[in-house]
Amino acid sequence: MAVIAVFNQKGGVGKTTTCLNVTAALNIAKQSPIALDLDPQGHLTLSSGVTKVMPNGGMAAFFKHQTPLAKLLQETPSGWQIIPATLELAKIDAMFGSDPKAATLLRKGLSTELILTGAPIMIDCCPMLGVLTLNALLATDRVLIPVSADFLSLQGVHRLDSALNVLEGRLNRKFERRVVVTRFDSRRKLAYDIYDKLKERYGDLVCETRITETVALATSPMHNMDVFEFAPQSPGAVDYKALTQELWDSGFFM
């Protein structure tokens, strides 16, 4: 199975929401997914219902103390596994910023631990291109890019695409990528214009499924739940199930 980095340098585009609910949809499909929270804010951790994490636990323990990843797994109330984040992750850039080998730590950790399980691995990246995000990108060759249906987000994805192209050249590798439009409001002409511009520029890399902006998607994290737990019949649940199926059918998880 694949390791998927969910990444966008722009905030407010549904990055964590997408990682949370695609992981939950994979779990419903009996794929036993594993999520890694690489964002020091820990929003994926909180949204998944994992509220008890030691300050130096989770992903911080992996980077700071080389604790094996398999020993850091915690089960969410929904039944899938996560390695949580704490604010200690914010110190990783300062600790390893000058060490070029630091960017390969996660890849090595995954190859000796979790990859062997065969489970799909979803990584919620930090919204900055630092040590944590470089670890995620070097551990995978697949990037899922959420883009909200607004003008500034459209400009952001162009910059992110350029940054990934530069990284591909430096690393001599390709990142298979998919763009998913989030916070889509069908009442707004702008939302359709943004989607059309993305399709025009990126073609089949843009997912057909669009994630409708709904109350359930905004509210479910407040209750430490994914949308399938919180409102399984909501448009948000329907959209994320369809998105996950579309990605599965295209081979993105393989």
Buried (B, 14 or more C-beta within 10 A) or exposed (E): BBBBBBBBBBEEBBBBBBBBBBBBBBBBBEBBBBBBBBBBBBBBBBBBBBEEBEEEBBBBBBBBEEBEBBEBBBEBEBEBBBBBBBEBBBEBBEEBEEEEEBBBBBBEBBEEBBBEBEBBBBBBBBBEBBBBBBBBBBBBBBBBBBBBBBEEBBEBBBEBBEBBEEBBEEBEEEBBBBBBBBBBBEEEEEBBEBBEBBBEBBEEBBBEBBBBBBEBBBBBBEEBBBBBBBBBEBBBBBBBBBBBEBBBEBEBBE
